[in-house]
Amino acid sequence: MKIIFAGTPEFSAETLKALLTTEHEICAVYTQPDRPSGRGRKLSASPVKQLALEHNIPVEQPVNFKDADSKQILAHYQADLMIVVAYGLLLPQDVLDTPRLGCINIHASLLPRWRGAAPIQRAILAGDTETGVCIMQMEAGLDTGPVLSRASCPIHDTDTAQILHDRLAELGSQTLLDTLPKLADLQANPQVQDDSHSNYANKLQKAEALIDWQQDAIRIARQVHAFNPWPVAQTSWKGETFRIWLAETVNETHSAVAGDVLAVNKDSIDVATGQGILRLLQIQVPGKRAMPVSDFLNANTIAIGEHLG
């Protein structure tokens, strides 16, 4: 087939890499406009754009599809199919109807469980034990289209959003490659989503990263893992930001004030929560990289009874 690929972050780039190994022709790549990044705020190309340029694929970067020119350019490619993976733009119906076979999307959730921008993180926060990917025929609604195929995978207690992201990126790529040869049959018999079982995976906000030590240890551990690598769960220590990258729960009771340090070991710090104990394993203080607690304790002293938050 003649395919247009639309995506922006690394998750999308993994799928594009897989498509480049097939017999299909990638006639164009659509991605978000270059954004300023880093300390110098220099314009930076998305991972998808960088990969497309390496393979001499035409790149289009419309701000949106509201003007006639952007729609004419899309139609000019005469694509059979458009594959959309974390593109970052809502596509209007006339754009979805432009390719001969429409547009399909890889979504990192077992739809309709989590629709929206942050399905990986919301699944971890909610304590889901399973997630997966869906190949969906796109509609104008947000992740509401019928599902063509799906594949599942477990969520482990130790999974961070980054670990799960990488697992789902690989699973999504393979599921797409398995789906394309059967696309006509699958489009003829799609699985309509049950809207009553849907949840909206809101975009992450920095304010969500602030730890409330009155919550139970399981909930805080999910927060730590869901917000790794962004925005990173945080508290305060001696008036400074104290970020927690990795933690685990300790199923023991205590009578301390939530947020108090209960134990300092060579490679961990135990903190009281509203119920249970949170064991800190990897942390970050201002001006330093994320580090194992053992490295932090080599240069810092934190005493039993000190308070976080």
BELNORPE-V725071 format. One record per helix or strand of 3 or more residues. SS is the DSSP state (2 for helix, 1 for strand). FROM is the first residue (numbers start at 1). TO is the last residue. If there is no record, write none. Layout:
ss=SS from=FROM to=TO
ss=SS from=FROM to=TO
This chain:
ss=1 from=2 to=7
ss=2 from=10 to=19
ss=1 from=25 to=30
ss=1 from=35 to=37
ss=1 from=42 to=44
ss=2 from=47 to=54
ss=2 from=68 to=76
ss=1 from=81 to=85
ss=2 from=93 to=96
ss=1 from=103 to=107
ss=1 from=114 to=116
ss=2 from=119 to=125
ss=1 from=130 to=137
ss=1 from=147 to=154
ss=2 from=161 to=180
ss=2 from=183 to=188
ss=2 from=195 to=197
ss=1 from=199 to=201
ss=2 from=206 to=209
ss=2 from=217 to=226
ss=1 from=233 to=237
ss=1 from=240 to=250
ss=1 from=260 to=264
ss=1 from=269 to=272
ss=1 from=277 to=285
ss=2 from=293 to=299
